[in-house]
Amino acid sequence: MLQEPAAREGGGLVKSSAVTLLVIAKEPRPGRVKTRLTPPFTPEEAAALAEAALADTLDVVVRTPAGRRVLVLDGAPGPWLPAGVEVVPQGRGGLDERLAAAFAGCDGPALLIGMDTPQVTPELLTVDFAECDAWFGPAADGGFWALGLAAPDPALLRGVPMSRPDTGAAQRRRLDGLRVRDLPLLRDVDTARDAAAVAGAAPGGRFATVLAELTAARR
């Protein structure tokens, strides 16, 4: 059984079960998601992989202790949405503004992740904010896959250049002056090579299964 570590806020104790888990994602529709997987995959195949990655991610979120589980979605929910996950629309503007808006909707500690790391586990997402102001999960492509804030402040994200090799470094610098704990480096699914590596890291998931089926069909 997962333990629920305590987090300290305002002089009191806040269990990890009081943390809001945020997942920011796009509806997995052909031509709108995982476009860097095309080629070798078709837009429909890339969307199937995106849906599998999102389903795996949401399954892990559901199994992680949390006060709220929120999908911040660009698009409409589908049959891949599990019970117990709220859906709110993404805000307008660039990715930095949309991430900032996601945190602005939280009243207490929150951890935000994307849909590109289906290899995450409940253990990785069970963060402890005791003696800690922020959590940061760097991504292998230079971005970041997770950001946790004990006291969500949208200003910590606004203006950070997104989708660049230095995005992670820029976001990490925004946390200067805070007590930050680092999560392990993970690889995002952007390219076909990334997909193969991530599937190998989580061979039992939906993502790995769909990738294996699509790869086998091409032989």
C-alpha positions in Angstrom: 0.0 0.0 0.0 1.2 3.5 -0.8 2.1 5.7 2.1 0.7 9.2 2.2 3.6 11.4 3.4 2.7 14.6 5.2 3.4 18.1 3.8 3.9 21.2 5.9 1.9 24.3 4.9 1.1 27.3 7.1 2.5 25.6 10.1 0.2 22.6 9.8 0.5 19.2 8.2 -1.0 18.5 4.7 -1.0 14.9 3.6 -0.1 14.1 0.0 -3.8 13.1 -0.4 -4.6 16.8 -0.2 -2.4 17.6 -3.2 -4.1 18.4 -6.6 -2.8 16.3 -9.4 -3.0 18.2 -12.7 -2.7 16.6 -16.2 -2.5 19.0 -19.1 -3.3 17.3 -22.4 -4.8 17.6 -25.9 -7.7 15.5 -27.1 -6.1 12.7 -29.0 -7.4 13.4 -32.5 -5.5 12.7 -35.8 -3.5 15.7 -36.9 -3.7 17.5 -33.6 -1.4 15.3 -31.4 2.0 13.7 -31.8 2.7 15.2 -35.2 6.4 14.5 -34.8 5.6 10.8 -35.0 4.4 11.3 -38.6 6.2 9.8 -40.3 6.8 6.9 -39.8 3.2 6.7 -38.3 0.1 8.0 -39.9 -1.9 10.7 -38.2 -4.4 8.1 -37.1 -1.7 5.9 -35.6 0.0 8.8 -33.9 -3.4 9.7 -32.3 -3.8 6.1 -31.2 -0.4 6.3 -29.5 -1.3 9.6 -27.9 -4.6 8.2 -26.6 -2.8 5.2 -25.1 -0.2 7.5 -23.4 -3.0 9.7 -22.0 -4.9 6.6 -20.8 -1.8 5.2 -19.1 -1.1 8.6 -17.5 -4.6 9.0 -16.1 -4.6 5.5 -14.8 -1.6 6.3 -12.7 -3.1 9.5 -11.5 -6.2 7.7 -10.4 -4.0 5.3 -8.4 -2.0 8.1 -6.7 -3.2 9.6 -3.4 -4.6 13.1 -4.1 -7.2 15.5 -3.0 -8.3 16.3 -6.5 -7.4 14.8 -9.9 -7.9 17.3 -12.7 -7.5 16.9 -16.5 -6.8 20.3 -18.1 -7.9 19.5 -21.6 -7.7 21.1 -25.0 -10.7 19.4 -26.7 -13.4 17.1 -25.5 -13.1 14.0 -23.2 -13.6 10.5 -24.7 -14.0 7.0 -23.5 -10.4 7.0 -22.3 -11.4 9.3 -19.4 -11.5 7.3 -16.1 -14.0 7.9 -13.3 -12.7 10.2 -10.6 -11.0 12.7 -12.8 -12.4 16.2 -13.2 -12.1 17.9 -16.6 -11.5 21.6 -17.0 -10.8 23.5 -20.3 -7.3 24.8 -20.9 -6.9 28.6 -20.8 -6.0 30.7 -23.8 -2.6 31.9 -24.9 0.8 30.2 -25.2 1.7 27.1 -23.2 3.2 29.1 -20.4 -0.1 31.0 -20.0 -2.1 27.7 -20.1 0.1 26.1 -17.5 -0.1 29.2 -15.3 -3.9 29.1 -15.6 -4.0 25.4 -14.6 -2.1 26.3 -11.3 -4.3 29.4 -10.8 -7.3 27.0 -10.4 -5.7 25.3 -7.4 -6.2 26.4 -3.7 -3.3 24.4 -2.3 -0.3 22.2 -3.2 -0.4 21.0 -6.8 1.7 18.8 -9.1 1.3 19.2 -12.8 2.4 16.7 -15.5 1.7 16.2 -19.2 0.5 13.3 -21.3 3.9 12.5 -22.8 5.4 10.3 -20.0 3.2 7.2 -19.8 6.0 5.5 -17.9 5.2 7.5 -14.7 4.2 5.6 -11.6 2.2 6.4 -8.5 5.4 6.4 -6.5 6.8 9.2 -8.7 3.7 11.3 -8.3 3.3 10.8 -4.5 5.2 14.0 -3.6 5.9 15.3 -0.1 5.8 19.1 0.4 7.2 18.9 3.9 10.1 21.3 4.1 9.8 21.8 0.4 8.3 24.6 -1.8 8.5 23.0 -5.2 9.2 19.8 -7.1 10.8 19.7 -10.6 10.9 16.9 -13.0 13.4 17.4 -15.9 12.9 15.9 -19.3 15.6 14.4 -21.5 14.8 16.8 -24.3 15.6 19.8 -22.2 12.0 20.5 -21.1 10.3 19.3 -17.9 7.7 16.6 -17.3 6.5 17.7 -13.9 6.2 20.8 -11.8 4.9 20.9 -8.2 4.2 24.0 -6.2 3.3 24.1 -2.5 1.7 27.5 -3.1 0.8 27.7 -6.7 1.8 31.0 -8.2 1.0 31.5 -11.9 3.8 34.2 -12.2 6.3 31.4 -11.8 5.3 30.1 -15.3 4.2 33.1 -17.3 6.9 34.2 -19.8 8.9 31.0 -19.6 9.9 30.1 -23.2 8.2 26.8 -24.0 9.1 23.9 -26.5 12.7 24.8 -26.6 15.9 22.9 -25.5 16.4 25.4 -22.7 12.8 25.4 -21.4 13.6 23.2 -18.4 16.6 25.3 -17.4 14.5 28.5 -17.8 11.7 27.1 -15.6 14.1 25.8 -13.1 15.6 29.3 -12.8 12.1 30.6 -12.0 12.2 28.5 -8.9 15.4 30.2 -7.5 14.8 31.1 -3.9 12.4 28.3 -3.3 13.2 25.0 -1.6 13.2 22.6 -4.6 13.3 18.9 -4.8 14.1 17.2 -8.1 12.3 14.2 -9.6 14.1 11.7 -11.8 14.9 12.6 -15.4 12.2 11.1 -17.8 11.9 10.9 -21.5 9.0 12.5 -23.3 7.3 10.8 -26.3 8.1 13.1 -29.2 9.7 11.0 -31.9 9.5 7.3 -32.9 12.8 6.7 -31.1 11.3 8.2 -28.0 8.3 6.0 -28.3 10.3 2.8 -28.4 12.4 3.9 -25.4 9.4 4.8 -23.3 7.6 1.6 -24.2 10.6 -0.3 -23.1 10.5 1.5 -19.8 6.8 0.6 -19.2 6.3 -2.7 -21.2 3.0 -3.6 -19.5 1.1 -0.4 -20.4 -1.4 0.5 -23.1 1.2 2.6 -24.8 3.6 -0.2 -25.2 0.9 -2.5 -26.4 -0.4 -0.1 -29.1 3.1 0.6 -30.2 3.9 -3.1 -30.5 0.7 -3.7 -32.5 1.4 -0.8 -34.9 5.0 -1.9 -35.3 4.0 -5.5 -36.0 1.5 -4.4 -38.6 4.3 -2.7 -40.6 6.4 -5.9 -40.9 
